[in-house]
């Protein structure tokens, strides 16, 4: 991680530059004005703009930064979160955030709910997403277990072999805990309970589970470099109470868009670093908890930490740019919402694949000979709902058949490779989709 350069002080630039009128004249030069708009729309940091000063404009990099900051400071929203010196964090909502929020709201309120019965967005997909989030969030904290091994462990339920696998299991249990307790208010006690689940049997001492840290000799490192010194331990209880009050207060006077607020909660807990270890995992899980509690059911389908894991340097810089540029949370919000949009695109890809499969199945089944309408209907259902369990009794009752007719229907689909038969108990058999309906129809 490179050293983060602190932006120049705009008030110093003002005091040493030309008079205000001449400064404003420079800001209206087309090339300068265009760069200012681009920097604020994309919310670029100082080091991303200082080398882009237009040639021949007669503007210094410091003056360019002054223009950019003046535009940003005109509509700033302050939040109760504060730094170690008591200075509050704040944010603005640039165009790119508005677009991201629009996309997230549109998807949250429409496609997922209306298309869920037809696209197979069932418990299996939710479980896969929660598993991905558990694995990625643990890997961000140092778990080195390979993805395939971690997935196999969670699917089979086998016991973890080491601390790295235990971190992943804990994250998985925490995501399920959130899903089951999503209606509870966020409190210091519930955050501590969440931390206990996330860190069980992975810390140096059992006394650290769900306990606010007592010491100040703690620093946050990235690639062996100190990147953050958290607030004093004696201030944590008050800071956590303020965080919980902020999370639970949705009154009109204090309303902030829930996705922005969730990201602020994420930043806030990670910045305060209230525990000796496991703060990142807890902060990310708390963001999920908050968003699900505010009706954003969409987020149970998303693994946001997979994007954080793809760009861990950008994740860290989002924190540092916020701290180094006057506690401007917008940098962190931009990165978070970009990560959410990445996860949304993954979900969109899944939905498109399911739509294609359903369309293909419908077309192939209409031309396919050798199966009756009941069997074709069941195959079509397996494409829509790949996690469904079928039984002879249910098939018999659905179609008003004799038991033997229903049995032959299902057994024929086993022979043709659409279903697999599995024994449950001493006598009962169940039938599961093989997941190869499209391939089988194409080959017949």
C-alpha positions in Angstrom: 0.0 0.0 0.0 1.4 3.3 -1.1 1.5 6.3 1.3 -1.8 8.2 0.9 -0.9 11.8 0.0 -2.9 14.4 2.0 -4.7 17.0 -0.2 -3.6 20.6 -0.1 -5.4 22.9 2.3 -7.9 24.9 0.2 -7.8 27.9 2.7 -4.1 28.2 2.3 -4.6 28.2 -1.5 -7.1 30.9 -1.2 -4.8 33.1 1.0 -1.9 32.7 -1.4 -3.6 32.9 -4.8 -5.0 35.7 -6.9 -8.1 37.6 -5.8 -11.5 35.8 -5.8 -12.6 37.4 -9.1 -9.6 36.2 -11.0 -9.9 32.7 -9.4 -13.5 32.4 -10.6 -12.6 33.6 -14.1 -10.1 30.7 -14.2 -12.7 28.2 -13.0 -14.9 29.2 -16.0 -12.3 28.3 -18.6 -14.0 25.5 -20.6 -11.2 22.9 -20.1 -11.0 23.7 -16.4 -14.7 23.6 -16.0 -15.0 20.3 -17.8 -12.3 18.7 -15.6 -14.0 20.0 -12.4 -17.3 18.4 -13.4 -15.6 15.1 -14.3 -13.7 15.1 -11.0 -16.9 15.7 -9.0 -19.1 13.3 -11.0 -16.6 10.5 -10.5 -15.5 11.8 -7.1 -11.8 11.6 -7.8 -9.2 12.0 -5.0 -6.5 14.6 -5.0 -3.8 12.3 -6.4 -6.2 11.4 -9.3 -6.6 15.0 -10.4 -3.3 16.8 -9.6 -1.6 15.6 -12.8 -4.6 16.5 -15.1 -4.3 20.3 -15.0 -5.2 21.5 -18.5 -2.2 22.9 -20.5 -2.2 26.6 -21.1 -5.1 27.3 -18.6 -2.8 29.1 -16.2 -4.2 27.1 -13.3 -2.1 25.3 -10.7 -3.0 21.9 -9.3 -3.8 23.5 -5.9 -6.2 25.9 -7.5 -7.9 23.1 -9.5 -8.3 21.3 -6.2 -9.8 24.4 -4.6 -12.4 24.6 -7.4 -13.3 20.9 -6.9 -13.6 21.2 -3.2 -15.8 24.4 -3.3 -18.2 22.5 -5.5 -18.3 19.5 -3.1 -18.7 21.6 0.0 -21.8 23.5 -1.2 -24.3 20.7 -0.3 -22.7 18.6 2.4 -24.6 16.3 4.8 -23.1 15.8 8.3 -23.6 12.6 10.3 -23.2 11.9 14.0 -20.1 9.8 13.4 -16.9 11.7 14.4 -13.2 11.2 14.2 -10.8 10.9 17.2 -10.7 14.7 17.5 -14.5 15.1 17.5 -14.8 16.3 14.0 -17.9 14.9 12.2 -17.9 12.9 9.0 -20.0 14.1 6.1 -20.9 13.2 2.6 -22.5 14.5 -0.6 -24.4 12.6 -3.3 -22.7 13.1 -6.7 -24.4 12.0 -10.0 -22.7 8.5 -9.9 -24.2 7.8 -6.5 -27.7 8.9 -7.6 -27.4 6.5 -10.6 -26.3 3.6 -8.4 -29.1 4.3 -5.9 -31.6 4.3 -8.7 -30.4 1.0 -10.0 -30.5 -0.6 -6.6 -33.9 0.7 -5.7 -35.3 -0.4 -9.1 -34.1 -3.9 -8.6 -35.0 -4.1 -5.0 -38.6 -3.2 -5.7 -39.3 -5.0 -8.9 -37.6 -7.7 -10.7 -36.6 -9.9 -7.8 -40.0 -10.1 -6.2 -42.1 -10.4 -9.4 -39.9 -12.9 -11.2 -38.8 -15.1 -8.2 -41.4 -17.9 -8.8 -40.3 -18.2 -12.5 -36.6 -17.8 -12.3 -35.6 -20.2 -9.6 -34.4 -17.5 -7.2 -35.1 -19.9 -4.4 -33.5 -21.0 -1.1 -30.7 -22.7 -3.0 -29.6 -19.4 -4.7 -29.9 -17.5 -1.3 -27.8 -20.2 0.4 -25.2 -20.0 -2.4 -25.0 -16.2 -2.1 -24.7 -16.3 1.7 -22.0 -18.9 1.4 -20.1 -16.7 -1.1 -20.4 -13.7 1.3 -19.2 -15.8 4.2 -16.1 -17.1 2.3 -15.2 -13.7 0.8 -15.6 -11.8 4.1 -13.4 -14.3 5.9 -10.7 -14.2 3.1 -10.6 -10.4 3.5 -9.7 -11.0 7.1 -6.9 -13.4 6.3 -8.6 -16.8 5.9 -6.5 -18.7 3.3 -8.9 -21.6 2.6 -9.5 -22.1 -1.1 -12.9 -21.2 -2.4 -13.8 -24.7 -3.6 -12.7 -26.3 -0.3 -14.6 -23.7 1.7 -17.8 -24.3 -0.4 -17.5 -28.1 0.0 -17.2 -27.6 3.8 -20.3 -25.5 4.0 -22.3 -27.6 1.7 -21.5 -30.9 3.4 -21.5 -29.5 7.0 -18.2 -31.1 7.9 -16.3 -29.7 10.8 -13.6 -27.0 10.1 -10.1 -28.3 10.2 -8.3 -25.1 11.2 -8.8 -21.5 12.2 -9.1 -20.4 8.6 -12.0 -22.8 8.0 -13.5 -21.9 11.3 -13.6 -18.2 10.3 -15.6 -19.1 7.2 -18.1 -21.3 9.2 -18.5 -18.5 11.7 -19.3 -16.0 8.9 -21.8 -18.5 7.5 -23.5 -18.9 10.9 -23.5 -15.1 11.3 -25.3 -14.6 7.9 -27.9 -17.1 8.9 -28.3 -15.5 12.3 -28.9 -12.1 10.6 -31.5 -13.6 8.3 -33.3 -15.1 11.4 -33.1 -11.9 13.6 -33.4 -9.2 11.0 -36.4 -7.5 12.7 -34.5 -6.8 15.9 -33.2 -3.3 16.6 -29.4 -2.8 16.4 -28.0 -2.4 19.9 -24.6 -2.7 21.5 -25.7 -6.1 22.8 -26.8 -7.4 19.4 -23.5 -6.1 17.8 -21.6 -8.0 20.5 -23.7 -11.1 19.9 -22.9 -10.9 16.2 -19.2 -10.5 16.9 -19.3 -13.5 19.2 -20.7 -15.7 16.4 -18.2 -14.3 13.9 -15.1 -14.8 16.0 -15.9 -18.0 18.0 -12.8 -20.1 18.5 -10.7 -17.8 16.2 -9.3 -15.3 18.7 -6.4 -15.5 21.2 -8.7 -15.4 24.2 -12.2 -16.5 24.9 -12.6 -13.2 26.9 -12.5 -11.3 23.6 -15.7 -12.7 22.1 -18.3 -10.0 22.0 -16.4 -7.7 24.4 -15.4 -4.1 23.6 -11.7 -3.7 23.7 -10.1 -2.2 26.9 -6.7 -1.4 25.5 -5.4 1.4 23.2 -2.3 -0.4 22.0 -4.1 -1.5 18.8 -3.5 -0.4 15.2 -4.9 -1.4 11.9 -2.4 -2.7 9.4 -2.5 -3.4 5.7 0.4 -5.3 4.2 2.4 -4.7 7.4 1.9 -1.0 7.3 -0.1 0.9 9.9 -3.1 2.5 8.1 -5.4 3.5 11.0 -5.2 4.2 14.8 -8.7 3.7 16.3 -10.3 6.0 18.9 -9.5 5.5 22.6 -11.1 2.5 24.3 -12.7 4.7 27.0 -14.8 6.4 24.3 -16.1 3.2 22.7 -19.3 2.7 24.8 -20.5 6.3 24.0 -19.5 6.0 20.4 -21.3 2.7 20.0 -24.5 4.1 21.6 -24.4 6.9 19.1 -24.0 4.4 16.3 -27.0 2.4 17.4 -29.1 5.5 17.8 -28.2 6.5 14.3 -29.0 3.1 12.9 -32.4 2.9 14.5 -33.5 6.5 13.9 -35.5 6.7 10.6 -37.5 9.8 11.5 -38.1 12.3 8.7 -35.7 14.9 10.1 -32.9 12.3 10.2 -33.7 10.3 7.1 -30.8 9.1 4.9 -31.2 6.7 2.0 -30.9 3.2 3.5 -28.2 2.1 1.2 -26.1 5.1 2.0 -26.9 4.7 5.7 -25.9 1.0 5.6 -22.5 2.0 4.1 -22.0 4.7 6.7 -22.7 2.1 9.5 -20.2 -0.2 7.8 -17.5 2.6 7.8 -18.4 3.8 11.3 -17.9 0.4 13.1 -14.7 -0.4 11.2 -13.3 3.1 12.0 -14.2 2.8 15.7 -12.7 -0.7 15.8 -14.5 -1.6 19.0 -13.1 -5.2 19.2 -9.6 -6.5 19.4 -10.2 -8.5 16.2 -12.9 -9.3 13.8 -14.0 -5.7 13.2 -14.1 -5.8 9.4 -16.3 -9.0 9.4 -18.6 -7.4 12.0 -18.9 -4.1 10.1 -19.8 -5.9 6.8 -22.3 -8.2 8.5 -23.9 -5.2 10.3 -24.4 -3.5 7.0 -26.3 -6.6 5.7 -28.3 -6.6 8.9 -29.3 -3.0 8.6 -30.3 -3.2 4.9 -32.3 -6.4 5.3 -34.1 -4.8 8.2 -35.1 -1.9 6.1 -36.8 -4.0 3.5 -33.9 -4.5 1.0 -34.6 -8.2 0.6 -32.5 -8.0 -2.5 -29.4 -8.1 -0.4 -29.9 -11.7 0.6 -29.1 -12.6 -3.0 -25.9 -10.5 -3.1 -22.3 -11.2 -2.0 -20.8 -7.7 -1.8 -17.5 -8.8 -0.1 -16.6 -10.7 -3.3 -16.0 -7.3 -5.0 -14.1 -6.1 -1.9 -11.9 -9.2 -2.2 -11.2 -8.5 -5.9 -9.9 -5.0 -5.1 -8.7 -5.0 -1.5 -6.4 -2.1 -2.1 -9.3 0.1 -3.3 -11.3 -1.0 -0.2 -8.5 0.2 2.1 -8.0 3.4 0.1 -11.8 4.2 0.4 -11.2 4.3 4.1 -8.0 6.3 3.9 -9.3 8.9 1.3 -12.2 9.5 3.7 -9.9 10.2 6.6 -7.3 12.2 4.7 -9.7 14.5 2.9 -11.6 16.2 5.7 -13.6 13.2 6.9 -15.4 13.0 3.5 -17.4 9.8 3.5 -18.3 10.1 -0.1 -15.2 8.2 -1.2 -16.3 5.2 0.9 -19.9 5.5 -0.3 -18.8 5.5 -4.0 -16.7 2.3 -3.5 -19.5 0.6 -1.5 -22.2 1.3 -4.1 -19.8 0.3 -6.9 -19.4 -3.0 -5.1 -23.2 -3.4 -4.8 -23.6 -2.8 -8.5 -21.0 -5.4 -9.2 -23.0 -7.9 -7.1 -26.2 -6.8 -8.9 -24.6 -7.5 -12.3 -23.8 -11.1 -11.1 -27.4 -11.5 -10.1 -28.5 -10.1 -13.5 -26.3 -12.6 -15.2 -27.9 -15.4 -13.3 -31.4 -14.3 -14.1 -30.5 -14.0 -17.8 -29.1 -17.6 -17.8 -32.3 -18.8 -16.1 -34.5 -17.0 -18.6 -32.5 -18.6 -21.4 -32.8 -22.0 -19.9 -36.6 -21.7 -19.4 -37.1 -20.5 -22.9 -34.9 -23.3 -24.3 -36.7 -25.9 -22.2 -40.1 -24.7 -23.4 -39.0 -24.8 -27.1 -37.4 -28.2 -26.8 -40.2 -29.8 -24.9 -42.8 -28.6 -27.4 -41.0 -30.6 -30.1 -39.9 -33.6 -28.0 -41.7 -36.9 -28.5 -41.7 -39.8 -26.1 -42.9 -38.1 -23.0 -46.4 -37.4 -21.9 -47.6 -33.9 -20.9 -47.3 -34.6 -17.2 -43.6 -35.6 -17.6 -42.9 -32.5 -19.8 -44.5 -30.3 -17.2 -42.4 -31.7 -14.5 -39.2 -31.3 -16.5 -40.1 -27.7 -17.2 -40.7 -27.2 -13.4 -37.2 -28.6 -12.6 -35.7 -25.9 -14.8 -37.6 -23.2 -13.0 -37.1 -24.7 -9.5 -33.9 -26.8 -9.5 -34.0 -27.4 -5.7 -37.5 -29.1 -5.6 -38.0 -32.6 -4.2 -40.6 -34.8 -6.0 -42.4 -37.8 -4.7 -44.7 -40.4 -6.2 -47.5 -39.4 -3.8 -47.3 -35.7 -4.7 -47.2 -36.5 -8.4 -50.2 -38.8 -8.0 -52.3 -36.3 -6.1 -51.4 -33.4 -8.4 -52.6 -35.2 -11.6 -55.3 -37.5 -10.1 -53.4 -40.7 -11.1 -53.2 -44.2 -9.9 -50.1 -44.8 -7.8 -48.6 -47.1 -10.4 -49.0 -44.6 -13.2 -47.4 -41.9 -11.1 -44.5 -44.2 -10.2 -43.9 -45.0 -13.9 -43.9 -41.3 -14.9 -41.1 -40.6 -12.4 -39.1 -43.7 -13.1 -39.0 -43.0 -16.8 -37.6 -39.6 -16.1 -34.9 -41.2 -14.0 -34.0 -43.6 -16.9 -33.8 -40.7 -19.3 -31.6 -38.7 -16.9 -33.9 -35.9 -15.9 -34.3 -37.1 -12.3 -32.3 -39.1 -9.8 -33.9 -41.4 -7.3 -32.8 -41.4 -3.7 -33.9 -43.4 -0.7 -35.3 -41.5 2.3 -36.0 -43.6 5.4 -36.6 -47.3 5.1 -39.3 -47.3 2.4 -39.8 -43.9 0.9 -38.1 -42.7 -2.3 -37.7 -39.1 -3.4 -36.8 -37.8 -6.8 -34.4 -34.9 -7.4 -33.6 -32.9 -10.5 -30.2 -33.8 -12.1 -29.8 -30.2 -13.3 -29.1 -31.4 -16.9 -32.6 -31.0 -18.4 -31.4 -28.7 -21.3 -28.5 -31.0 -22.2 -30.7 -34.1 -22.2 -33.4 -32.5 -24.3 -30.8 -31.3 -26.9 -29.2 -34.8 -27.1 -32.5 -36.7 -27.7 
